């Protein structure tokens, strides 16, 4: 009987130790480029609140907005090294890790946010996230940033030819460089944290981003003209360090996945509502807003054909076909 009691006591102690190990206090450093009032940051805060609640306070998410831990490429490298746990960024930037992600940066690919949701939440989007594991990254979800539009400090843009000669900052991705060069602009790749100063000092004439980012980053202070081009829609990939993820227990991974599912629905909703609000605020702040007529949009799309052909080879013909076939089915179903 004494032996049995001893064995039971030993087992209880062991179980307690295991349980404690699986529920240890953790801190997730969540770095991203936009400011605190941006939908990206609001989604991150929602995620942080949900993780804290689901883990009983065992996991705390600390937010680092505004590129305080570096630009996107630097942050991805930090995730791979395990010094930062989490980020959210334009999915196309991950083409530097896995070439297929370049498809998300194809100009005029999605006609609506709902189309993007259907592709990214479906088999295709999940398959791409799974590919990141080979690069020491784990993909959790896709968030919303919205359609990108062009601003500049020099002149209103009402037709495709108006972009000629403008120095436009673009994200550090080859397709962005090729796209704006094909439009006659001079594409200047640059990390996001450097952009406001570059605009202020006239090192570049303009930039392209969704209206929520333009407002939250106060680009309207240094840019007068906004052209609603809707030339690209950016799904945002939410990723974590594989080194960190592999150290989590199944219960901890579930808390994070469940929190991310809820935060994703919240973040997309906030972003879509705030896009309309942001555009009105930019107009009230004094920005001159121009809309592209259908004929001019057609010209823009025509100029993109060689860019799409070039990057279809880089991304892979099968990947491009799969996405366009998926979109064709979605549109036919309407």
Buried (B, 14 or more C-beta within 10 A) or exposed (E): EEEEEEEEEEEEEEEEEEEEEEBEEBEBBBBBBBBEEBBBBBBBBBBBBBBBEBBEEBBEBEBBBBBEBBBBBBBBEBBBEBBBBBBBBBBBBBBBBBBBBBBBBBBBBBEEBEBBBBBBBEEBBEEBBEBBBEBBBBBBBBBBBBBBBBBBBBEBBBBBEBBEEBBBBBBBBBBBBBBBBBBBBBBBEBBBBBBBEBBEEEBBBBBBBBBBBBBBBEBBEBBBBBBBBBBBBBBBBBBBBBBBBEEBBEEBBEBBEEBBEBBBEBBBEBBBEBBEEBBEBBEEEEBBBBEBEEEBBEBBBEBBEEBBEBBBEBBBEEBBEBBBEBBEEBEEEE
